[in-house]
Amino acid sequence: MEAITLLPADRYVIYNKTILTDFDRKVLTTFYEPIIGHLAISLYLTFWNDLEENKQISRELNHHHLMAILKCPLKTLKEARESLEAVGLLKTYYKSGDINNYIYELYSPLSPIEFFNHPILNIVLYNNIGASEYEYLKKVYQKLKIDTKDYLDISKKINEVYMSCSDLPYFESVERSIGNIDCTDQVDFDLIATSIPKGIINEKAFNKKTKELINELAFLYNIDSLKMVELIRSVLNEYGMIDKNNLRLAARKMYQFHSGSLPTLIYRTQPEYLKTPAGDNSMRGKIIQMFENINPVDFLRKKYKGVKPTNRDIKIIEALIIDLEMPPAVVNVLLDYVLRKNNNRLSQAYIETIAGQWKRAGLKTAGEAMDFAEKENKRMTKKMDVPKTSKEPVWFNTKNEKEELSEEEQKELETLFEEFK
């Protein structure tokens, strides 16, 4: 094949063929760097960083971008790229044109055990680092073997333990919500600041509000400092400031990319410090207790008579708890209110309208949400001059307990209370 001239204007995209982890970084520097050198590793990490928001494919970039970041000429970059190709970390595809185009497929490094069993890389590593260092690495990363021949395997299979695998997990409540992260930093801000070049990020980027958001996201999505560096670099605007909305979106996408699920906060119940004091045994008190002691996903499941909420429903709950930072009990009241007022349907537009109003009102407890909903419903009914509808939440009739509940309302309450008897 004829030689291909690489030019600064040549475009490329990175295509992610694997799931990369922090442990992969350690493997790269421990096992691969002694073989292919630090520049090839830096090029690999730059490609990895180009996968902004942990997408499978990067935006289109040009090779001048690599030259600026790695501070080296194209010839040296090409040699580093070929080193990555030689050890199986990268595949390169080329298409000629007025401006040439490249696709770089990124592959994860071998595990330490796979590396030691590789017929070529194993020997090259030994020759490059020497016998003493090689034996040390082998001892550190060797697979521990336990003799179980005299033991009986009594491990249970999944169908022997669980009746169904379809149910969503249930998590106990914690005494802090997403809006009440304690003041201790969840990440190392000094490390983050020194890991991003000063020419890229504005010195004023880490203000109080932004730090609070970073701490919240780190807690919610279990993001360590190095992962946070990647996320922040991917959402810097043209002024070197952190785009907070894009940071929230990037953190959520990264979490779902790696876990395939949503954060566990949507399965938590009302934090203890926001619960109503015990002792109110009235009908309204029991309803409030119910709203406070069930998570929104399970509440919706009970409203659906045991049917699991759809992914769309769960996304709505996620937006209420995580994006709007509404307490779980308030979300339960909102869901119940909307289902009754909207013919048992969760309309996202309708929910967003009401949720925005409730958020501005600063509602934190189930009782506050119930009072606010009743007040607003009466105001709107009077304003529109329409008769009272029968499709109101059951708890509208329980404040003074003067009105008798219908048979349908009584049955609904008994169903909801069943778990708490």
C-alpha positions as CSV (number, residue, x, y, z in Angstrom):
1,M,0.0,0.0,0.0
2,E,1.3,3.5,-0.9
3,A,2.3,5.8,1.9
4,I,-0.4,8.0,3.4
5,T,0.6,11.5,4.2
6,L,-1.0,12.7,7.5
7,L,-2.0,16.4,7.6
8,P,-3.1,18.6,10.4
9,A,-6.5,19.3,8.7
10,D,-7.2,15.5,8.3
11,R,-10.4,14.7,10.3
12,Y,-11.0,11.8,12.7
13,V,-13.6,10.4,15.0
14,I,-13.1,8.0,17.9
15,Y,-15.3,4.9,18.0
16,N,-15.4,3.2,21.4
17,K,-15.4,-0.6,21.1
18,T,-15.3,-1.3,24.8
19,I,-16.1,-0.1,28.3
20,L,-13.1,1.6,29.9
21,T,-12.5,1.8,33.7
22,D,-10.1,3.4,36.1
23,F,-8.3,0.1,36.5
24,D,-7.6,0.2,32.7
25,R,-5.5,3.4,33.3
26,K,-3.4,1.5,35.8
27,V,-2.9,-1.4,33.4
28,L,-1.9,0.9,30.6
29,T,0.8,2.6,32.6
30,T,2.0,-0.6,34.4
31,F,2.1,-3.0,31.5
32,Y,1.9,-1.1,28.2
33,E,3.9,2.0,28.8
34,P,7.2,0.1,29.3
35,I,6.6,-1.4,25.8
36,I,5.1,1.4,23.7
37,G,6.3,4.5,25.7
38,H,4.6,7.4,27.4
39,L,3.6,9.3,24.3
40,A,1.6,6.4,22.9
41,I,-0.1,6.1,26.3
42,S,-0.8,9.9,26.3
43,L,-2.3,9.6,22.8
44,Y,-4.5,6.7,23.9
45,L,-5.7,8.7,27.0
46,T,-6.4,11.7,24.7
47,F,-8.5,9.6,22.4
48,W,-10.3,8.3,25.5
49,N,-11.0,11.9,26.6
50,D,-12.3,12.8,23.1
51,L,-15.2,10.5,23.9
52,E,-17.0,13.3,25.5
53,E,-19.9,12.4,27.8
54,N,-18.8,8.8,27.5
55,K,-20.6,8.5,24.1
56,Q,-19.8,5.6,21.9
57,I,-18.5,7.9,19.2
58,S,-16.8,11.2,19.5
59,R,-17.5,14.5,17.7
60,E,-15.4,15.1,14.5
61,L,-12.0,16.5,15.2
62,N,-8.8,17.2,13.3
63,H,-5.2,16.2,13.9
64,H,-4.2,19.8,14.8
65,H,-6.3,19.2,17.9
66,L,-3.9,16.3,18.8
67,M,-0.8,18.4,18.0
68,A,-2.0,21.2,20.3
69,I,-2.7,18.9,23.2
70,L,0.3,16.6,23.0
71,K,2.8,19.3,21.8
72,C,4.4,17.1,19.2
73,P,4.7,17.0,15.4
74,L,2.4,14.8,13.2
75,K,5.3,12.4,12.4
76,T,5.7,11.6,16.1
77,L,2.0,11.3,16.6
78,K,1.7,8.8,13.7
79,E,4.5,6.7,15.3
80,A,2.7,6.7,18.6
81,R,-0.6,5.7,16.9
82,E,1.1,2.8,15.1
83,S,2.5,1.7,18.5
84,L,-1.1,1.5,19.8
85,E,-2.1,-0.4,16.7
86,A,0.7,-2.9,17.2
87,V,-0.3,-3.9,20.7
88,G,-4.1,-4.2,19.9
89,L,-5.2,-1.0,21.6
90,L,-6.3,0.8,18.4
91,K,-7.5,0.0,14.9
92,T,-7.3,2.7,12.2
93,Y,-9.5,3.1,9.2
94,Y,-8.7,5.6,6.4
95,K,-10.8,7.3,3.6
96,S,-9.1,9.6,1.1
97,G,-10.7,12.8,-0.1
98,D,-10.1,16.6,-0.4
99,I,-9.7,16.3,3.4
100,N,-8.8,12.8,4.5
101,N,-10.9,11.1,7.1
102,Y,-9.9,8.6,9.8
103,I,-11.9,6.3,12.2
104,Y,-9.9,5.3,15.3
105,E,-11.5,2.3,17.1
106,L,-10.4,2.2,20.7
107,Y,-10.0,-1.1,22.5
108,S,-9.5,-1.8,26.2
109,P,-6.1,-3.2,27.4
110,L,-5.7,-6.8,28.3
111,S,-6.2,-7.8,31.9
112,P,-3.0,-8.5,33.9
113,I,-3.7,-12.3,33.7
114,E,-4.3,-12.1,29.9
115,F,-1.1,-10.0,29.6
116,F,1.1,-12.6,31.4
117,N,-0.4,-15.3,29.1
118,H,0.2,-13.4,25.9
119,P,2.9,-15.1,23.9
120,I,4.6,-11.9,22.7
121,L,3.7,-9.0,25.0
122,N,4.6,-11.1,28.0
123,I,8.2,-11.6,26.7
124,V,8.6,-8.0,25.5
125,L,7.6,-6.7,29.0
126,Y,10.1,-9.0,30.6
127,N,12.9,-7.8,28.4
128,N,12.0,-4.1,28.9
129,I,11.6,-4.0,32.7
130,G,14.0,-6.8,33.8
131,A,13.5,-10.0,35.8
132,S,13.2,-8.3,39.2
133,E,10.4,-5.9,38.3
134,Y,8.7,-8.6,36.2
135,E,8.5,-11.0,39.1
136,Y,7.2,-8.3,41.4
137,L,4.4,-7.5,38.9
138,K,3.5,-11.1,38.5
139,K,3.3,-11.5,42.3
140,V,1.1,-8.4,42.7
141,Y,-1.3,-9.3,39.9
142,Q,-1.3,-13.1,40.0
143,K,-4.7,-14.7,40.3
144,L,-5.2,-16.0,43.8
145,K,-6.1,-19.7,43.8
146,I,-8.1,-21.3,46.7
147,D,-8.2,-25.0,47.1
148,T,-12.0,-25.9,47.4
149,K,-11.7,-29.7,46.6
150,D,-12.7,-30.6,50.1
151,Y,-15.6,-28.2,50.2
152,L,-19.2,-28.6,49.0
153,D,-20.6,-25.8,46.8
154,I,-23.9,-24.8,48.4
155,S,-24.4,-21.6,46.5
156,K,-28.1,-20.8,45.6
157,K,-29.2,-20.1,42.0
158,I,-31.2,-17.0,41.3
159,N,-34.5,-18.8,40.8
160,E,-34.0,-20.5,44.2
161,V,-33.8,-17.2,46.0
162,Y,-36.0,-14.7,44.1
163,M,-39.5,-15.3,43.0
164,S,-39.2,-12.7,40.2
165,C,-36.4,-10.8,38.6
166,S,-38.6,-8.1,37.2
167,D,-39.1,-6.0,40.4
168,L,-37.2,-2.9,40.9
169,P,-34.9,-2.8,43.9
170,Y,-36.0,-1.2,47.2
171,F,-33.6,1.0,49.1
172,E,-34.0,2.2,52.7
173,S,-34.3,5.9,53.3
174,V,-31.3,8.0,54.2
175,E,-31.3,11.3,56.2
176,R,-30.2,13.5,53.4
177,S,-31.7,14.1,49.9
178,I,-29.9,15.3,46.8
179,G,-30.4,18.9,47.9
180,N,-28.9,18.2,51.3
181,I,-25.4,16.8,50.7
182,D,-23.2,17.4,53.7
183,C,-20.5,20.1,53.3
184,T,-17.6,17.6,53.0
185,D,-16.2,17.6,49.5
186,Q,-17.1,14.5,47.6
187,V,-14.2,15.0,45.2
188,D,-10.7,16.4,45.4
189,F,-11.0,19.9,43.9
190,D,-7.3,20.6,44.1
191,L,-6.7,17.5,42.0
192,I,-9.4,18.5,39.5
193,A,-8.0,22.0,39.2
194,T,-4.4,20.8,38.6
195,S,-5.6,18.1,36.1
196,I,-7.1,20.7,33.7
197,P,-4.6,23.1,32.0
198,K,-5.1,26.7,33.0
199,G,-5.3,27.7,29.4
200,I,-8.5,25.6,29.0
201,I,-10.4,26.4,32.2
202,N,-11.3,29.8,33.7
203,E,-9.9,30.5,37.1
204,K,-13.5,31.5,38.2
205,A,-15.0,28.3,37.0
206,F,-15.1,26.7,40.5
207,N,-17.5,29.1,42.2
208,K,-19.6,28.1,45.2
209,K,-22.7,27.0,43.2
210,T,-20.6,25.0,40.7
211,K,-18.8,23.2,43.6
212,E,-22.1,22.4,45.2
213,L,-23.3,20.9,41.9
214,I,-20.1,18.9,41.5
215,N,-20.4,17.5,45.0
216,E,-24.1,16.6,44.4
217,L,-23.3,14.8,41.2
218,A,-20.3,13.0,42.7
219,F,-22.5,11.7,45.5
220,L,-25.5,10.8,43.3
221,Y,-23.6,9.0,40.6
222,N,-20.7,7.8,42.6
223,I,-18.1,9.7,40.5
224,D,-14.5,9.9,41.7
225,S,-12.2,12.9,41.1
226,L,-10.6,11.5,37.9
227,K,-13.9,10.7,36.3
228,M,-15.1,14.2,37.3
229,V,-12.1,15.7,35.5
230,E,-13.2,14.0,32.2
231,L,-16.8,15.2,32.6
232,I,-15.7,18.8,33.4
233,R,-13.4,18.9,30.4
234,S,-16.2,17.8,28.1
235,V,-18.6,20.6,29.2
236,L,-16.3,23.6,29.2
237,N,-17.8,26.5,27.1
238,E,-15.8,28.9,24.9
239,Y,-15.1,31.1,28.0
240,G,-13.6,28.2,29.9
241,M,-16.6,28.1,32.3
242,I,-18.4,24.9,33.3
243,D,-21.8,24.5,31.7
244,K,-23.8,23.2,34.6
245,N,-26.7,21.9,32.6
246,N,-24.4,19.9,30.3
247,L,-22.5,18.6,33.3
248,R,-25.7,17.2,34.9
249,L,-26.6,15.6,31.6
250,A,-23.0,14.2,31.0
251,A,-22.9,12.7,34.5
252,R,-26.3,11.0,34.1
253,K,-25.3,9.6,30.6
254,M,-22.0,8.3,32.0
255,Y,-23.9,6.6,34.9
256,Q,-26.4,5.0,32.6
257,F,-23.6,4.0,30.1
258,H,-21.8,2.0,32.8
259,S,-24.6,0.7,34.9
260,G,-27.5,0.6,32.5
261,S,-29.8,1.9,35.2
262,L,-30.9,5.0,37.0
263,P,-29.6,6.3,40.3
264,T,-30.9,4.7,43.5
265,L,-32.2,8.0,44.8
266,I,-35.5,7.4,43.0
267,Y,-36.0,4.3,45.2
268,R,-35.6,6.1,48.5
269,T,-38.3,7.3,50.9
270,Q,-38.7,10.6,52.6
271,P,-35.7,11.5,54.8
272,E,-36.4,11.3,58.5
273,Y,-35.8,15.0,59.1
274,L,-38.7,15.8,56.7
275,K,-41.2,13.3,58.1
276,T,-44.2,14.4,60.2
277,P,-43.9,13.6,63.9
278,A,-45.6,10.3,64.9
279,G,-48.9,10.3,66.8
280,D,-51.4,11.6,64.4
281,N,-53.9,8.6,63.9
282,S,-56.5,10.6,62.0
283,M,-57.3,9.6,58.4
284,R,-55.2,12.4,57.1
285,G,-52.3,11.5,59.4
286,K,-52.4,7.9,58.0
287,I,-52.3,9.2,54.5
288,I,-49.3,11.4,55.2
289,Q,-47.5,8.5,56.8
290,M,-48.2,6.4,53.7
291,F,-46.8,9.1,51.4
292,E,-43.7,9.4,53.7
293,N,-42.9,5.7,54.0
294,I,-43.0,4.5,50.4
295,N,-40.7,5.3,47.6
296,P,-42.2,6.9,44.4
297,V,-41.6,3.9,42.2
298,D,-43.3,1.5,44.6
299,F,-46.1,4.1,45.2
300,L,-46.8,4.2,41.4
301,R,-46.7,0.4,41.3
302,K,-49.4,0.2,44.0
303,K,-51.5,2.8,42.1
304,Y,-51.1,0.5,39.0
305,K,-52.4,-2.4,41.1
306,G,-49.0,-4.2,41.2
307,V,-48.0,-3.5,37.6
308,K,-44.4,-2.3,37.2
309,P,-44.2,1.4,36.1
310,T,-43.0,1.9,32.5
311,N,-39.5,3.3,31.7
312,R,-41.2,6.6,30.8
313,D,-42.9,6.8,34.2
314,I,-39.6,6.1,35.9
315,K,-37.9,8.8,33.9
316,I,-40.6,11.2,35.1
317,I,-39.8,10.3,38.7
318,E,-36.1,10.7,38.1
319,A,-36.6,14.2,36.7
320,L,-38.7,15.2,39.7
321,I,-36.3,13.8,42.3
322,I,-33.0,14.5,40.7
323,D,-33.5,17.5,38.3
324,L,-36.0,19.4,40.5
325,E,-34.7,18.0,43.8
326,M,-38.2,17.3,45.1
327,P,-38.5,15.2,48.3
328,P,-39.9,11.7,47.7
329,A,-43.1,12.3,49.8
330,V,-43.9,15.5,47.8
331,V,-43.3,13.5,44.6
332,N,-45.8,10.8,45.8
333,V,-48.4,13.5,46.5
334,L,-47.8,15.0,43.1
335,L,-48.2,11.6,41.3
336,D,-51.4,10.9,43.2
337,Y,-52.8,14.3,42.4
338,V,-52.0,14.1,38.7
339,L,-53.3,10.6,38.3
340,R,-56.7,11.6,39.8
341,K,-57.0,14.9,37.9
342,N,-55.7,13.6,34.6
343,N,-57.9,10.5,34.1
344,N,-55.2,8.1,35.6
345,R,-52.6,9.2,33.1
346,L,-49.1,10.7,33.8
347,S,-48.8,13.5,31.2
348,Q,-45.2,14.8,31.3
349,A,-46.3,18.3,30.2
350,Y,-49.0,18.5,32.9
351,I,-46.6,17.2,35.6
352,E,-43.9,19.7,34.6
353,T,-46.3,22.6,34.9
354,I,-47.5,21.6,38.4
355,A,-44.0,20.5,39.6
356,G,-42.5,23.9,38.6
357,Q,-45.2,25.6,40.7
358,W,-44.6,23.3,43.7
359,K,-40.8,23.8,43.4
360,R,-41.2,27.5,43.5
361,A,-43.4,27.2,46.5
362,G,-40.6,25.3,48.3
363,L,-42.7,22.3,49.4
364,K,-40.8,19.9,51.5
365,T,-43.3,17.6,53.3
366,A,-46.3,15.6,52.3
367,G,-48.6,17.7,54.4
368,E,-47.4,21.0,52.8
369,A,-47.9,19.4,49.3
370,M,-51.4,18.2,50.2
371,D,-52.5,21.6,51.6
372,F,-51.0,23.5,48.6
373,A,-52.7,21.1,46.1
374,E,-56.1,21.6,47.8
375,K,-55.7,25.3,47.9
376,E,-54.7,25.6,44.3
377,N,-57.5,23.3,43.1
378,K,-60.1,25.4,44.9
379,R,-58.7,28.6,43.5
380,M,-58.7,27.2,39.9
381,T,-62.2,25.7,40.3
382,K,-63.5,29.0,41.5
383,K,-61.6,31.0,38.8
384,M,-62.9,28.8,36.0
385,D,-66.4,28.6,37.6
386,V,-66.7,24.9,37.1
387,P,-68.5,22.4,39.4
388,K,-66.4,20.3,41.8
389,T,-65.2,17.2,40.1
390,S,-65.4,13.7,41.5
391,K,-61.9,13.0,40.2
392,E,-60.1,14.7,43.1
393,P,-57.5,12.9,45.3
394,V,-59.1,11.0,48.3
395,W,-57.2,13.2,50.8
396,F,-59.1,16.3,49.7
397,N,-61.9,15.0,51.9
398,T,-59.9,14.1,54.9
399,K,-58.7,17.4,56.4
400,N,-61.7,18.1,58.6
401,E,-63.1,14.5,58.3
402,K,-66.6,16.0,58.0
403,E,-67.4,14.5,54.7
404,E,-67.9,10.7,54.4
405,L,-65.7,8.9,51.9
406,S,-67.3,7.1,49.0
407,E,-67.0,3.3,48.7
408,E,-64.5,3.7,45.9
409,E,-62.4,6.2,47.9
410,Q,-62.5,3.9,51.0
411,K,-61.3,1.0,48.9
412,E,-58.5,3.0,47.3
413,L,-57.3,4.1,50.8
414,E,-57.4,0.5,52.1
415,T,-55.3,-0.6,49.1
416,L,-52.7,2.1,49.8
417,F,-52.6,1.4,53.5
418,E,-52.3,-2.3,53.1
419,E,-48.5,-2.3,53.4
420,F,-48.5,-0.2,56.5
421,K,-51.0,-2.0,58.7
